[in-house]
């Protein structure tokens, strides 16, 4: 049997005659009776669409009456072999996607799917036999209909249309094409739920900090930009708060990054709890956070909010058995007073943040215009500082160190000075903090050490009494993995013997990885270099660590020497340091000695050495040679 063919039926004396009916059908009497019943129904005016078996074939029978002069004169039949269709349908149902056909009624405009097959269609319960005869409006929810109907109508109009849809919690891509313009379309539906989920996850990763889950700088930029637009439209204020955790690096260096990460996560959670609905908190740098507060008209409310945040963050954190305390600083800028765009508000909040940090821990600072000029001056200083070494603007000054009993010179300290071409002499107190913050202190520190060692070796070669040179080592320098190698190279290149070099370090190194600190100090000692703790009593050192450190001397900070003869507390501290140092077999040097009374007091209480204006100010190499080296020959 052919896959389909047409035939015609007429009536002669109430007898149905078939024209062009294929004899290969081998119809049984029962099948002929059934066919005649259907044909008779058609002669009675019915349109017939039904399944019927002819021989071994499953067929679709379509019968249409032909009317002339208001009479049915014949019936046209269309017989379709469905065996291929069933094979096609079964194959389609094995495919993961959906293939569908839809028709639109030319009179009513109602759209119905006449074919809807595929594995997904089966899972969703929308196979052809489950939806046949129903309009798409009756099959799907309104939110999907609002997308589907306009797309289908465009396809009926002759376009190829592609659109996304969601149904039963799953996401699909739909491709629809016209078959018979105006009345029939076909479509191909692909599930992209996993792809869409991955896309959403990727978008989340791009816009959020992986450690804390907070918005990152990218998303924060968008949020602040949108908040500025809204504030302009509403004519309202907007407050930008930038947070920084004070001395967070010490936590990382002393307890490890795992503890530091846990601390950041805890800080983020506390900040999130402080927010109202719609406000944004983001992590924009290592230990830096930013917050947007909208619709706040009273600045006093911001002050109260900042105080509460600082107090909340300062409460202890229990992390991996460690009770940690952290302080914070906050810089605040206001729209539109301090800027009307993202970059300006961020810049000014950052300036205010640095001012807050300069004032000490647990403080906040609103931006003021005066800060701008101060910040501009600092940026100019930073820019000029980068050129100072290349342009040979630095000079090493030397200050004598004396034996307290004999008042003989036993050493000297190298102190850097900056001869700025426009400003003149700039003291270390002005530029060293900038050098520390920018990392330039490493290059500057190496230059000072090399110059001091070279000059000391020169004086030794000139026949002056060999004395030791003390050089300050910044915390950033000390943390360099190749510090010992660098110092050894400087000694080798200058020819200075290692036992004439003393490196002065600060107490803050006790907050770093203790094993690294001890190993580095031991390696320096093996070279023959002595190590001294500078400004002792002002830092964070533990006596337990001090006992473990292979050092040779301590320097009492000048703040305890100033009033040592008038203030009982300062005197008690100085005496305690001397006694403790001697018990650890360490030498003690007092710095900032300016009066004879101070010197006599220190002598009477067994202080070993001293330096200060009483014996001489720091001076350039040529003056030091003239006033001190020659004098003490």
C-alpha positions in Angstrom: 0.0 0.0 0.0 1.1 3.5 -0.8 1.8 5.8 2.2 -1.4 7.8 1.2 -3.8 8.1 -1.7 -7.1 9.8 -2.6 -10.3 8.1 -3.6 -13.8 9.1 -4.5 -17.2 7.7 -3.5 -20.5 8.2 -5.4 -24.0 6.9 -4.8 -25.9 5.0 -7.5 -29.5 3.9 -6.5 -28.4 4.3 -2.8 -25.5 2.0 -3.4 -22.0 3.3 -2.6 -19.5 2.9 -5.4 -15.7 3.4 -4.9 -13.5 4.9 -7.5 -9.7 4.3 -7.3 -9.8 2.3 -4.1 -6.6 0.3 -3.9 -7.4 -3.5 -4.2 -4.1 -4.3 -2.4 -5.9 -3.4 0.8 -7.5 -6.8 0.9 -10.5 -5.5 2.9 -12.5 -8.0 4.9 -16.3 -7.9 4.9 -16.2 -6.4 8.4 -13.8 -3.7 7.2 -15.9 -2.9 4.2 -19.0 -2.5 6.4 -17.0 -0.2 8.7 -15.8 1.9 5.7 -19.3 2.1 4.3 -20.6 3.4 7.6 -18.0 6.1 7.7 -18.7 7.0 4.0 -22.5 7.0 4.7 -21.8 9.4 7.6 -20.0 11.7 5.1 -22.9 11.5 2.7 -25.0 12.6 5.6 -22.9 15.8 5.9 -20.3 14.9 8.4 -16.5 15.5 8.1 -14.7 12.3 9.1 -11.2 12.2 10.7 -10.5 8.9 12.3 -8.1 6.0 12.7 -9.0 2.8 11.0 -7.3 -0.5 10.2 -7.2 -1.7 6.6 -5.6 -5.1 6.3 -2.4 -5.0 8.3 -2.1 -1.2 8.1 -3.1 1.4 10.7 -4.5 4.3 8.7 -5.9 7.7 9.1 -9.2 8.1 7.2 -10.3 11.5 6.1 -13.7 11.9 4.4 -15.1 15.2 3.1 -18.6 15.6 1.4 -18.7 17.5 -1.9 -21.8 19.7 -2.2 -23.3 21.0 -5.4 -26.6 22.9 -5.6 -27.1 22.2 -1.9 -26.7 18.5 -2.5 -24.0 16.1 -1.5 -23.0 14.5 -4.8 -19.9 12.7 -3.8 -17.4 12.1 -1.0 -13.7 12.5 -1.4 -11.6 10.3 0.8 -7.9 10.5 1.9 -6.3 7.4 3.3 -3.0 7.8 5.1 -0.7 5.0 6.2 0.2 5.7 9.8 2.8 3.0 10.2 5.6 5.5 9.2 4.0 8.1 11.4 4.1 5.8 14.4 7.7 5.0 13.7 8.5 8.7 13.4 6.5 9.5 16.5 8.4 6.8 18.5 11.7 8.1 17.3 10.8 11.7 18.2 9.8 10.6 21.7 13.3 9.2 22.2 14.8 12.6 21.4 15.6 14.8 24.4 14.1 17.9 23.0 10.5 18.8 21.9 9.3 19.0 18.3 5.9 20.6 17.8 3.5 21.8 15.2 0.8 24.4 15.8 -2.1 25.7 13.8 -4.1 28.9 14.0 -7.8 29.0 13.2 -8.3 31.6 10.5 -11.7 32.7 11.9 -11.2 32.7 15.7 -7.4 33.1 15.8 -7.2 30.4 18.4 -3.8 28.6 18.3 -3.6 24.8 19.0 -0.7 22.4 19.0 -1.5 19.5 16.7 1.8 17.7 17.4 4.0 17.9 20.5 6.5 15.1 21.0 9.9 14.4 22.6 11.3 13.0 25.9 10.9 16.4 27.6 7.2 16.7 26.4 6.6 13.3 28.1 8.3 14.4 31.3 6.2 17.6 31.4 3.0 15.8 30.6 2.3 17.6 27.3 2.5 14.9 24.7 0.2 15.2 21.6 -2.5 12.9 22.9 -2.5 14.9 26.2 -3.0 18.3 24.7 -4.8 17.7 21.3 -7.7 19.9 20.8 -6.8 22.4 23.5 -5.7 25.9 22.8 -2.3 27.0 24.0 -4.0 29.5 26.3 -5.6 26.6 28.2 -2.3 24.7 28.4 0.3 27.1 29.9 0.4 29.7 32.7 -0.1 33.4 31.9 3.5 34.5 32.2 4.5 31.9 29.5 1.5 32.7 27.3 2.5 36.4 27.4 5.8 35.4 25.8 4.6 32.5 23.6 1.6 34.0 21.8 3.4 37.1 20.4 6.3 34.9 19.2 3.9 32.4 17.6 2.1 35.2 15.8 5.3 36.6 14.4 6.1 33.1 13.1 2.6 32.8 11.5 3.4 36.1 9.8 6.5 34.5 8.2 9.3 35.2 10.6 11.7 32.7 12.2 11.5 33.5 15.9 13.7 32.4 18.8 12.8 33.1 22.5 13.5 31.8 26.0 10.7 30.5 28.3 10.4 29.0 31.7 7.9 26.2 32.5 7.7 24.0 35.6 10.9 25.4 37.0 12.9 24.6 33.9 14.4 26.9 31.2 13.9 26.4 27.5 15.1 27.8 24.2 12.4 27.9 21.5 13.0 28.1 17.8 9.8 28.6 15.7 9.4 28.7 11.9 6.5 29.2 9.5 5.3 26.2 7.4 2.1 27.6 5.9 2.1 31.4 6.5 -0.9 32.4 8.4 -2.0 29.0 9.6 0.8 26.5 10.4 4.1 26.7 12.2 6.7 24.2 13.6 9.0 24.5 16.5 12.0 23.0 18.2 12.4 23.3 22.0 15.7 22.7 23.8 16.2 22.6 27.5 18.9 24.9 28.8 18.3 24.8 32.5 21.8 23.6 33.4 23.4 26.2 31.0 21.2 28.9 32.5 22.1 27.9 36.0 25.8 27.8 35.1 25.4 31.3 33.5 23.7 32.6 36.7 26.5 31.1 38.8 29.1 32.6 36.6 27.4 36.0 36.8 27.3 35.6 40.6 31.0 34.8 40.7 31.8 37.7 38.5 29.9 40.1 40.7 30.5 38.7 44.2 33.4 38.1 46.5 34.0 34.3 46.8 35.3 34.5 50.4 32.5 36.5 52.0 29.7 36.2 49.4 29.3 40.0 49.5 29.1 42.1 46.3 32.6 42.8 44.9 34.0 46.0 43.4 32.3 45.4 40.0 28.8 45.0 41.4 29.4 47.8 43.9 30.3 50.2 41.1 27.0 49.4 39.5 25.0 49.7 42.8 26.6 53.1 43.7 26.1 54.4 40.2 22.4 53.5 40.3 22.1 54.9 43.8 23.5 58.2 42.6 21.0 58.3 39.7 18.1 57.7 42.2 19.4 60.3 44.6 19.6 62.9 41.8 16.1 62.1 40.7 14.7 62.2 44.3 16.9 65.2 45.3 18.1 63.2 48.4 21.4 62.7 50.1 23.5 59.5 49.8 26.2 58.4 52.2 29.2 56.3 51.2 31.1 54.6 54.0 34.5 53.0 53.4 35.8 50.6 56.1 39.3 49.3 56.7 40.4 46.8 59.4 43.3 48.2 61.4 46.4 45.9 61.6 44.6 43.1 59.9 47.9 42.1 58.2 49.3 41.3 61.6 46.6 38.6 62.0 47.5 37.1 58.7 51.2 37.2 59.4 51.1 35.8 62.9 48.2 33.3 62.7 48.0 32.5 59.0 45.7 33.2 56.1 43.1 30.6 57.2 42.4 32.5 60.4 42.5 35.8 58.5 39.9 34.5 56.0 37.6 33.3 58.9 38.0 36.7 60.5 37.0 38.5 57.2 33.9 36.2 56.9 32.9 37.0 60.5 33.3 40.7 59.9 31.2 40.5 56.8 28.4 38.8 58.6 28.4 41.4 61.4 28.2 44.2 58.8 25.4 42.5 56.9 23.3 42.3 60.1 23.7 46.0 60.7 22.0 46.9 57.4 18.4 47.6 56.6 16.6 46.3 53.5 18.0 47.6 50.2 21.3 48.9 51.6 24.6 47.6 50.1 27.7 46.3 51.7 30.6 45.1 49.5 34.1 43.8 49.9 36.3 46.0 47.6 39.8 45.0 48.7 41.7 42.6 51.0 40.4 44.0 54.3 38.4 46.9 52.8 34.7 47.2 52.7 32.3 49.8 51.4 28.6 50.6 52.3 25.9 52.7 50.6 23.3 54.3 52.8 20.4 55.9 51.0 17.4 58.0 52.1 19.1 59.3 55.2 18.6 63.1 55.7 20.1 63.5 59.2 23.9 63.3 59.4 23.7 62.6 63.1 22.0 59.2 62.2 25.1 58.4 60.2 27.3 59.3 63.1 25.3 57.0 65.4 25.4 54.2 62.7 29.2 54.5 62.4 29.7 54.4 66.1 27.5 51.3 66.3 29.4 49.6 63.5 32.8 50.3 65.2 31.5 49.0 68.5 30.1 45.9 66.9 33.2 45.1 65.0 35.4 45.6 68.1 33.7 42.8 70.0 36.0 39.7 70.3 36.0 37.0 67.6 36.6 33.3 68.5 38.4 31.7 65.6 40.1 28.3 65.7 40.7 28.7 69.4 42.0 32.2 69.1 40.2 35.1 70.8 40.8 38.0 68.4 40.1 41.7 68.7 40.0 43.9 65.6 39.6 47.7 65.3 38.3 49.6 62.3 38.5 52.9 60.6 35.7 54.5 58.5 35.8 57.3 55.9 32.6 58.9 54.8 31.7 61.0 51.8 28.2 62.5 51.0 26.3 63.0 47.8 26.0 65.6 46.5 28.1 67.6 49.0 31.4 65.7 48.4 30.9 64.6 44.8 28.2 63.8 42.2 29.8 60.8 40.5 31.2 57.4 41.5 34.9 58.3 41.2 34.7 61.5 43.2 32.7 59.9 46.0 35.1 56.9 46.2 38.2 59.1 46.1 36.9 61.5 48.9 35.7 58.6 51.1 39.1 57.1 50.7 40.8 60.3 51.7 38.6 60.5 54.8 39.4 56.9 55.6 43.2 57.7 55.6 42.5 60.6 57.9 40.6 58.4 60.3 43.4 55.9 60.3 45.9 58.7 61.1 43.8 59.6 64.1 44.0 56.1 65.5 42.0 53.0 65.8 38.2 52.7 66.0 37.4 56.2 64.5 35.4 57.6 61.6 35.9 60.7 59.6 33.7 62.7 57.3 35.4 64.1 54.2 36.2 67.8 54.3 37.7 70.0 51.5 40.8 70.6 53.7 41.6 66.9 53.4 41.9 67.3 49.6 44.8 69.7 49.8 46.5 67.5 52.4 46.0 64.4 50.3 47.2 66.2 47.1 50.3 67.2 49.1 50.8 63.6 50.1 50.4 62.3 46.6 53.0 64.9 45.4 55.3 63.7 48.2 54.9 60.1 47.1 55.6 61.0 43.5 58.8 62.9 44.4 59.9 60.2 46.8 60.0 57.7 43.9 62.6 59.9 42.1 64.7 60.7 45.2 67.1 57.8 44.9 67.7 58.2 41.2 68.2 61.9 41.6 70.6 61.4 44.6 68.4 63.5 46.9 69.0 61.3 50.0 71.8 61.7 52.4 72.9 59.6 55.4 73.4 61.5 58.7 75.3 59.9 61.6 74.6 60.3 65.3 77.2 59.0 67.9 76.4 56.3 70.5 78.4 56.6 73.7 79.4 54.3 76.6 77.5 55.6 79.6 80.4 55.1 82.1 83.4 56.3 80.0 81.5 58.6 77.6 83.7 57.2 74.9 82.1 56.8 71.4 81.4 53.1 70.8 79.2 53.3 67.8 76.9 55.4 65.6 73.5 55.2 64.1 72.8 55.9 60.4 69.7 58.2 59.9 68.4 59.2 56.5 67.6 62.7 55.4 65.9 63.9 52.2 67.1 67.1 50.5 64.1 68.0 48.4 65.0 70.4 45.6 61.9 72.6 46.2 61.0 72.1 49.8 64.4 71.7 51.4 65.2 69.2 54.2 62.4 66.7 54.8 62.6 64.7 58.1 62.0 60.9 58.2 58.9 61.5 60.2 57.3 63.1 57.1 58.3 60.6 54.4 59.0 57.2 56.1 55.3 56.5 56.7 54.7 57.1 53.0 57.6 54.9 52.0 56.3 52.1 54.3 52.8 52.3 52.9 53.9 52.2 49.3 56.7 49.6 49.7 59.4 52.0 48.7 60.9 51.6 52.1 62.6 48.4 50.9 64.7 50.1 48.2 65.3 53.1 50.5 66.4 50.9 53.4 68.8 48.9 51.2 70.3 52.2 49.9 70.8 53.5 53.5 72.4 50.2 54.6 74.8 50.2 51.6 75.8 53.8 52.0 76.3 53.5 55.7 78.4 50.3 55.4 80.5 51.9 52.6 81.2 55.0 54.7 82.0 53.0 57.8 84.4 50.9 55.9 86.0 54.0 54.4 86.6 55.5 57.9 88.0 52.2 59.1 90.5 52.2 56.2 91.4 55.8 57.0 92.7 54.6 60.4 89.9 55.9 62.7 89.0 53.7 65.6 86.8 50.9 64.3 83.2 51.5 65.6 79.9 49.8 64.9 77.3 51.2 62.6 73.6 50.8 63.5 71.1 50.7 60.7 67.3 50.6 61.0 65.5 47.7 59.4 61.9 48.4 58.5 59.2 45.7 59.2 58.7 45.3 55.4 62.4 44.8 54.9 62.5 42.2 57.6 59.7 40.2 55.9 61.7 39.8 52.7 62.6 36.2 52.1 66.0 37.2 50.7 66.9 39.6 53.5 69.9 37.7 54.8 71.2 37.2 51.3 70.7 40.9 50.5 72.6 42.0 53.7 75.4 39.6 52.9 75.8 41.0 49.4 76.0 44.6 50.8 78.7 43.5 53.3 80.6 41.8 50.5 80.3 44.7 48.1 81.4 47.3 50.7 84.0 45.2 52.4 82.7 46.0 55.9 83.2 43.2 58.4 79.9 41.8 59.7 80.7 42.3 63.3 80.7 46.1 62.8 77.0 46.0 61.6 74.1 46.3 64.0 70.6 46.0 62.6 67.8 47.7 64.6 64.4 46.2 64.3 61.0 47.1 65.9 59.0 45.1 68.4 56.3 44.6 65.9 58.2 41.7 64.3 56.9 39.6 67.2 53.5 39.8 65.6 54.8 38.0 62.5 55.4 34.3 62.0 57.6 33.5 65.0 59.5 30.6 63.4 60.4 32.9 60.4 61.5 35.7 62.7 63.8 33.4 64.8 65.2 31.7 61.7 66.0 35.1 60.1 67.6 36.4 63.3 69.7 33.3 63.7 71.0 33.5 60.1 71.9 37.2 60.6 73.8 36.2 63.8 75.7 33.5 61.9 77.0 36.1 59.6 78.3 37.9 62.6 75.7 40.7 62.6 74.3 41.9 65.9 70.6 42.8 66.3 68.9 45.3 68.5 65.3 46.0 69.4 64.6 49.6 68.7 62.1 51.8 70.6 61.5 49.1 73.2 58.4 49.6 75.3 56.2 51.2 72.7 55.3 48.1 70.7 53.6 44.7 71.1 56.4 42.3 72.0 55.9 39.4 74.4 58.6 38.8 77.0 58.3 35.1 76.0 59.2 35.9 72.4 61.9 38.4 73.5 63.6 35.5 75.4 63.5 33.4 72.3 64.9 36.0 69.9 68.6 35.8 69.3 69.2 39.6 69.9 72.1 41.4 71.6 70.6 44.7 72.8 67.6 46.9 73.5 67.0 50.6 73.0 64.8 52.4 75.5 62.4 54.6 73.6 63.0 58.4 74.0 59.4 58.8 75.3 60.5 57.2 78.6 63.7 59.2 78.8 62.3 62.7 78.4 60.9 62.8 82.0 62.9 60.1 83.6 64.1 62.5 86.4 60.7 64.0 87.0 58.1 61.2 86.3 58.1 58.2 88.6 56.2 56.1 86.0 58.8 56.8 83.2 61.6 56.1 85.6 60.0 52.8 86.8 59.6 51.7 83.2 63.2 52.6 82.2 64.6 50.8 85.3 62.4 47.7 84.6 63.7 47.6 81.0 67.3 47.8 82.2 66.9 45.1 84.8 65.0 42.8 82.4 67.6 43.3 79.6 70.5 42.6 81.9 68.8 39.4 83.2 68.6 38.3 79.6 72.3 39.2 79.1 71.4 42.1 76.7 73.0 45.5 76.5 70.8 48.6 76.9 71.1 51.8 75.1 68.9 54.9 75.9 68.0 57.2 73.1 67.0 60.8 73.3 69.3 61.7 76.1 69.5 65.5 76.1 70.4 66.6 79.7 73.2 65.9 82.1 70.6 64.9 84.7 69.2 62.2 82.5 72.7 60.9 81.8 73.6 60.7 85.4 70.4 59.0 86.3 71.0 56.4 83.6 74.6 55.9 84.8 73.5 55.4 88.4 71.1 52.7 87.3 73.5 50.7 85.1 72.4 51.8 81.6 75.1 50.6 79.3 75.1 53.1 76.4 73.2 56.2 75.3 72.7 58.6 72.3 71.1 61.9 72.0 71.5 65.7 71.6 73.6 65.8 74.8 76.5 64.4 72.9 75.6 65.4 69.4 72.8 65.7 66.8 72.8 63.6 63.6 75.1 65.2 61.1 76.4 64.5 57.5 79.4 62.3 57.1 82.0 65.1 56.7 80.8 66.8 59.9 80.7 63.6 61.8 84.3 62.9 60.8 85.4 66.3 61.9 83.4 66.7 65.2 83.4 63.1 66.5 85.9 60.7 64.8 88.8 63.2 65.1 87.7 64.3 68.5 87.7 60.8 69.9 90.9 59.6 68.3 
